[in-house]
Amino acid sequence: MTEWEASTMFLDFCTIETLKLRPGSKELEAFNVERVRGYLKRNLGCKKKEVIQALGLDPRTVAKAIKIIRANAHPGDGALQS
């Protein structure tokens, strides 16, 4: 298992309560961005609706996370670019 796979597995099993992340905080935003990024990498070609359902996130949270991911995408990221 790679370090990246281990870190995304950690994110899959964590909750905002156990990590003590405050609603609306930059830390929670970063946490959700990484959850969405991990899901997108594991499920290439998935629809935004699938991400919302799988992660149990608000549609606006997912849309914002995707916007952040795309803004920081590198040419090698392929599917994450707009």
C-alpha positions as CSV (number, residue, x, y, z in Angstrom):
1,M,0.0,0.0,0.0
2,T,1.4,3.4,-1.0
3,E,1.5,6.4,1.4
4,W,-1.2,8.1,-0.7
5,E,-3.5,5.0,-0.5
6,A,-3.0,4.8,3.3
7,S,-3.8,8.5,3.7
8,T,-7.0,8.3,1.7
9,M,-8.0,5.2,3.6
10,F,-7.5,7.2,6.8
11,L,-9.8,9.9,5.4
12,D,-12.5,7.4,4.5
13,F,-12.7,6.2,8.1
14,C,-12.5,9.6,9.8
15,T,-15.4,11.8,10.7
16,I,-15.4,15.5,11.4
17,E,-16.3,14.7,15.0
18,T,-13.3,12.5,15.6
19,L,-11.0,15.0,14.0
20,K,-12.7,17.9,15.9
21,L,-13.2,20.0,12.7
22,R,-15.4,23.0,13.1
23,P,-18.2,23.5,10.5
24,G,-17.2,26.3,8.2
25,S,-13.5,26.1,9.1
26,K,-10.6,26.0,6.5
27,E,-9.5,22.7,8.0
28,L,-12.9,21.1,7.3
29,E,-12.8,22.5,3.8
30,A,-9.4,21.0,3.2
31,F,-10.5,17.7,4.6
32,N,-13.5,17.6,2.3
33,V,-11.4,18.6,-0.7
34,E,-9.1,15.6,0.0
35,R,-12.0,13.3,0.4
36,V,-13.4,14.4,-2.9
37,R,-10.0,14.2,-4.6
38,G,-9.5,10.7,-3.3
39,Y,-12.9,9.6,-4.5
40,L,-12.4,11.1,-8.0
41,K,-9.0,9.4,-8.3
42,R,-10.5,6.0,-7.3
43,N,-13.6,6.4,-9.5
44,L,-12.4,8.0,-12.7
45,G,-15.2,9.3,-14.9
46,C,-17.8,9.4,-12.1
47,K,-20.5,12.0,-12.0
48,K,-20.8,14.7,-9.3
49,K,-24.0,13.1,-8.1
50,E,-22.1,9.9,-7.4
51,V,-19.6,11.8,-5.3
52,I,-22.3,13.5,-3.3
53,Q,-24.1,10.2,-2.6
54,A,-20.9,8.2,-1.8
55,L,-19.4,10.8,0.6
56,G,-22.7,12.1,2.0
57,L,-21.7,15.7,1.3
58,D,-23.8,18.7,0.4
59,P,-23.8,19.4,-3.3
60,R,-22.4,22.8,-2.8
61,T,-19.5,21.3,-0.8
62,V,-18.7,18.9,-3.6
63,A,-19.0,21.6,-6.2
64,K,-16.6,23.9,-4.3
65,A,-14.1,21.0,-3.7
66,I,-14.1,20.2,-7.4
67,K,-13.5,23.9,-8.2
68,I,-10.5,23.9,-5.9
69,I,-9.2,20.7,-7.3
70,R,-9.4,21.9,-10.8
71,A,-7.8,25.3,-10.0
72,N,-4.8,23.4,-8.5
73,A,-4.7,20.6,-11.2
74,H,-1.5,19.8,-13.0
75,P,-1.4,18.6,-16.7
76,G,-0.8,15.0,-15.5
77,D,-4.1,15.0,-13.5
78,G,-6.1,14.5,-16.7
79,A,-9.6,13.8,-15.5
80,L,-9.5,16.5,-12.8
81,Q,-9.0,19.3,-15.3
82,S,-11.9,21.3,-16.7
